Amino acid sequence: MGPWLCLLLLPLLAPALRAQQQQFMEYVERRLTLLEERISQWHDQSSRYSTELRDFKNQVLGMLEAAEKEREAMRAEAESAAVRVDRLEQEVDYLETQNPAPPCVEVDETLMDKQVATAKQRKNEKYTKLTDCSDTIASVRAMKILKRFGSASGLWTKDAAGSSEKIYVFDGTANDTVYVFPRMREFTLFSATRKAARIKLPYPWVGTGHLVYDGHLYYIRQQGLSFQVIKFNLANKTVVDSSVFPAEEQIPVFGLSPSTYIEVSADEEGLWAIYATKEDEKNMCLAKLDPASLDIEQMWDTPCPRENAEGAFVVCGALHVVYNTRLPSRARVQCVFDVSGTLAPEDASLVYFPKRYGSHSSLKYSPRERQIYAWDDGYQIIYRMEMKKKLEV
């Protein structure tokens, strides 16, 4: 096509081009208008959301401040309640001390003369003390719950006479393996027994009345209807001696611990054995043991009843019997029998243990540390005691 023809057609095409350009501009303006509207809507929504978020934040901060104030108020109320509970327990202890629980035995009027005569005769058979220890328990002032290990019933202790820091654990009331931890730290930190050595005994034990004393384990073995005290050397793992306990028709020594027939205890005077027989099935008996030969040096009939007893131990030549109830409550030392006659049973203080889980299956007194290693429903507990002179009671 020649240039002259293009010049002739240009005036005819110009209106069409201008119309298309106008339509394109209108389209672009419409799109820009829609975009501006959307930007405006987004801005309005963003501003509204920002305002709502700020209001929500202020509301949450207010709720947190109120919750913090309520928490502080509840903490103050809990501390106040704990103080009131402690004060109430002290008052209850005082009232129960002033009004001790009735004895767990029935008074038989026909036996009064016989009991008086027996008491007079027994006064002439007082024990000749080996030490000048004249302390008695004033109160159980503190306690420490170490952990929960093993069965509901068991025994844990240190050597009552030696300087060893080893921990000996008897899990259950019938077994033949003793766990030995090198120190308290290993026993406390590790729940498993991988840090413990194992001592397999030649005969299984029965009950929870065993004792570690001066490098030897004194434990109880049952043979038919009789019971043996086994003396086991912990160093060379051999039986040093054994002796059939010279008591006929033995019965469980504690009413609340039916598996324990003999409780071997240690104090400042040496070794003791607490037991019971059918001859006087209501009350406990006490015997002084020779730790070398296992011979019985002296025996006593005590006025301490077996009923509701959960454990016992000896301190400075005085038997302390701990009582509870069938439905576990608060343990208490309710009966004290002093073999030297220095402390009369009616003059002894009524001592309470802090209430915890259930009923003690063992209470082992350490004369070296003046504290008790207790096993309470699978929990291992240390009780620390305050002492006072017997003459001050």
Summary of the structure (lengths in Angstrom):
residues: 393
radius of gyration: 40.7
end to end distance: 138.6
largest distance: 159.5
contacts: 1146
relative contact order: 0.12
helix: 32%
strand: 37%
